[in-house]
Amino acid sequence: MKLDKFDLAILRVLQQNARASLNDIGSEVGLSSTPCWNRIKRMEAAGIIRGYTVDIDPASLGFMDTVIVHITLESHSEETLYEFGRALAQIPEVLEAFLVSGDYDYYIRIAVRDTRDYERLLRERLYRIPGIRHSKSCFVLRRLKESQLPLTAAAAE
């Protein structure tokens, strides 16, 4: 699906506030409510808009630490990768998991309450997943940047 400047403007508004009203979106992008609604529905149907979420502060719920875990697997067969991904999906503390190129196979971002909670997670969940050869953990000290997609007119080209 080709996006034009209005689609990108709508996405920028929704990225800032997914609860914006159609009137607010329309005012911001220079369209009336009906064309905005039609464009939003079209982008949802095309899978560009995958859903609407709420951004919760992990610390407010007691998850004070973020850990980045680098993992190397014993095997790289399709079955091993599938089973590893399936196992990660069952661990609620796993926020993101990336299959990557380079020295490790996966980078995983995990939310934990503290170091003891992370130790429990390692023993009870992560290290019970078959096929892990090596792992390395890094505690995040400070988040320096958190951003959204750069939605510019160039993205429409």
N, C-alpha and C positions, 0 to 999 in steps of 0.2 A: 504494500500500500504506500503510495506517495503522499507525503505530508506537505502541506503548504504552511504559509506564515501564520494562518489562523489556527491550524491544528497545533503547531508548536507553541503558540501563545496560550492556547487552552491548556496544554500539558504543563507549561510553566506555572500557570495559576493553580492547577490541581496539585502540582508537586509542592507548592508552598502551603496550600490549604485544600485538602481533599474534600472538606466539608463546605466549600464555597457554594453559594446558591447559584443557580443558573443565571439569575439577574446580575449577580456580582461578576460572574465569569464573563458574561456578555458585555457588561460595561467595561471591564478591563481589556477585552480583546477587540471591541468594536463590532460585535454582532448581537442580534436579538437572541432571546432564549431558545427559540425553536431551532435555528441553525446550530447553536451551541450543543443542544441536546442531540441533534442528529449526528454531529461530528463526534461527540463523546461516545455515542452508541456504536458508531462505525469503528472507532478506534478500539473499543472494548471487543467487538466482534472479530476484529483483525488480530487481537492478542497484543496490541501495543499497550493498552491499559490492562494490566493483569489483575488488578484488584485495588482495594482501598484499605489502608491500614492505619493504625494509631501508633505513634512513636512514644514508647514508654521509657522512662529513665530507669535503667537497670538498678542503680544504687537505691532508688526509692523503694524497691522491692527486696533490698538486702543483697543484691548481686554486686558486690563492691569491686570485684576483680574481673578482668578480661585476660584470657590466656590464648596465645597463638601457639598451636601445636603443629609441628612439622612431622609428617609420618612417611616412612618408607615401608612398602609392602614386600613380602617374600616373592610374590608372583604378580604378573601384570595381565593375567588372563581375563577375558571378559567376565567369567563367572566370579573371580576373586574381586574385581572392581565392583561388580554389581552387588555382591554380598556385603562388601565393606560399606558401600553407600547405603544399603538397606539398614545395616546395623547402626550407622551414624544417625539415620533418620529417626531411630527409636530413642535417641538420647536427647531429652529436652534441653539440656544445657548447651548443646551444639547449636550455635546461631547460624554459622555459615561453614561450608566445606567446599574446597576447590581442588579439583584434580589439576595438577600443575606440571610444567616441564621443569627440568633442573635437577638439583641434588636430592630433592624429596619428591614424593608422589602426591602428597596432599598437604594443604594448609587448612587448618581448622580453627575457627574462632569460637571460643567457649566462654560462657558467663558462669562465674562461681562466686560463692559468698566470701571465701577466704582461702588460704593455702590448705587448710585441713579439708575443706570441701573439695578442693581440686585433687588432693591425695585420695579421698574417698572415690571420686569420679574415676580416677585412673585405675584404682584397684578393682572397683565393683563393675565398671562399665567398659572403659576404653581398652584396657589390657586383656579383657576377656574376648575381644573380637579376634577371631582367628586370622592369621596371615600377617600380623604386624612384625616387621623385622627390626625397625628402629624408630625411636621418636625423640623429639627435642621440644622442650616447652620454653616459651618466653612470656613472662608476665608483662602486660602493657602497663607502663608507668604513667603515661599521659596521652590522651588523644589530641593530636595536633591539628587534624583536619577531618571534618566529616562533611561530605558534600553530596549534591544531587547531580543528575545528569546535566551536562552543559547544553541546554536547548537553545540553539541559535538558529538563525535563518540558514546558515551553512548546512545544518543537519537535514534540511528539507531537500537539498540538492542530490 
